[in-house]
Amino acid sequence: MIGIMSDSHDNLEAIKDAVKFFNEKKVTTVLHAGDIISPFTSRAFKELDARLYFVFGNNDGDRNLLRKKFNNIGAECCEDFADLNIEGKHIALLHGIYESQVNAIAESGHFDIVVRGHTHVAGSKEINKTLIVNPGETAGVLTGKKTVALLGPEIGVQINEI
């Protein structure tokens, strides 16, 4: 099972809640779709019992130090876009500032799943048999809801409040 999060915006308590949730669900991989913000948050991700991949979002500041701190905990920085093969699925991971870009990636037919963030609105939709997943916002700063997603063959996509 894959865990998905985005827009954690320095909220250490929310990140810890997400890590605890993912560890309880025994996910093998976590995808973070950007806007981690500060390098110090790597401490909260250190307890994650899964492989962590992340991309940068539009609010991520010191990218060099983010890379370094997250590399130190074994996370993989994928810059602005990741082309991943996980659990037999071809996955695009990006922050997704531009809706047209996200839709074009889905319409290309090259990916099974597109994981995006940025809007802080949780949900999923399908375009050309490509699933687009937005886990919403881990930080809960805009909607008041701290959300993450789970993705797996048995469950499909589940949006979860943490």
N, C-alpha and C positions, 0 to 999 in steps of 0.2 A: 504494500500500500504506500502511496505517495502523499506527503503532507504539503500543503501549499499555503504560503502567506505572502503578504505584501504590506507596504506602508506601515512599518512598525514605528517610525518617527521617534526614536529615542525613548520610547515608553518601556523602561526596564521591566516593570511589573507585568505588562502585557506580553512582552517577549518571554518572560519566565513562565507565564500561564500557557503560552503556545508551546513552549518546549515541554512542559509537563504533560500537556494534552497529547502531543505527538509521541512522547515516550510511552504514555499509557496505551495508546493505540498501536504501538509497536511498528510505526512507519519505518521504512528502510531508507527513504530519501525525503528530504525537504527542499522545496524550491521556493526561494524568496524573490519576488518580482520587483524589488527595488524600493528605494526610500527607507533604507536602514537609518541613514543620516550620519551618526557619529561612530568613530572607531571604538569608543569605550563600550559600546553595546555588545562587542564580541564576548565579553565576560558572561553575559546572560545566555548566549548560545553555546557556551562551552559544555553545558550539561546535556546537550542534545545527543541521543543515542542513534543518530542516523547521519547519513552523508548529506551535507548542506551545499547547495549550489545557489549562487545569487548573482543578480545583475544590478547595475547601477540605475537609480532613478534620478529624476530631475532635481531633487533636493539633496542628493548625496554630495557632501562637501569635499573633504580631503580624501580623494580616491586612493592616493598612494598609501596613506596610513590605514584606510579601510582594507585594502588588499593585504597589507602586512599583518594587521591584527587578526583578520579572518583566516589568512593562510596559517598563522600560528596555531589556530585551533582545528586545522585540517579542512576548512571550508574551501570551496573552489569558486574563485571570482571569474565570472564569465563576461566581464566588461558590460557592454550595452545590450548584447544579444547572445543567447546560448542556443545551440543546436545539439540537443541531447537525445540519446537512446537509453530509455530507462524502462525496465520491466516489459520489454517488447514493444514499447510505444516510442514513436518519433515525436519529440516535444520541442516546441519553440518556447523560449523563456525571454520575456522582455518586460520593461516597465509599461510601455504602451501609451505614451502621451497622445499619440494621434490615432484616433479610431480608424481612419482610413488605412493606416499602416497595418494595424491589427487585422482588419478585415481582408486586406490584400494578402497577407501571409496565410490566412485561413483559406482564402479562395484559390491560392496557388496549388493546393492539393498535395504539397510536399510534406505536410505534418499531420499526424493524427490528432495532436492536441496543441493548442496555443495557450500558454499561461501568461496572464498580464495583470497589471495593477493599475495604479494612478488615479482611477476614478473614485476609489474608496467605496464603491458600490459592489456588493457581492452578487454573483450570479453566473450563469453559464448559458451558452447558446451554441447552436450548430450552424456552420456555413460550409456547404459542399462536403459534408461528412467529416468536417474537422470540428472538434469540440473546442470552444473558447471558454476558459475558466478564469474568473476574477474572484479571488478569495475575499475581496472587500478590504477592510483595514484592520490590521492587528491592533493598532494603537487606539482605535475608537474615538479619534479626535473630531471627526466631522459628523459621523452618523450617530455617535454615542454607543455603537455596538462594536465590540472587539470580536472580529471574525477571522477564521481560517477555513481551509477546505481540506477534505480528504478525497482521494481519487483511487479507485481500485476496480478491478473487474467484477467483484461481487457486489459492490455498492454504487458504482457509477461515480457521480460527483455529489458530495455532501458538504454543504456550508454549515459551519458550526460556530456558535457563540462560545467564547471562552471566558 
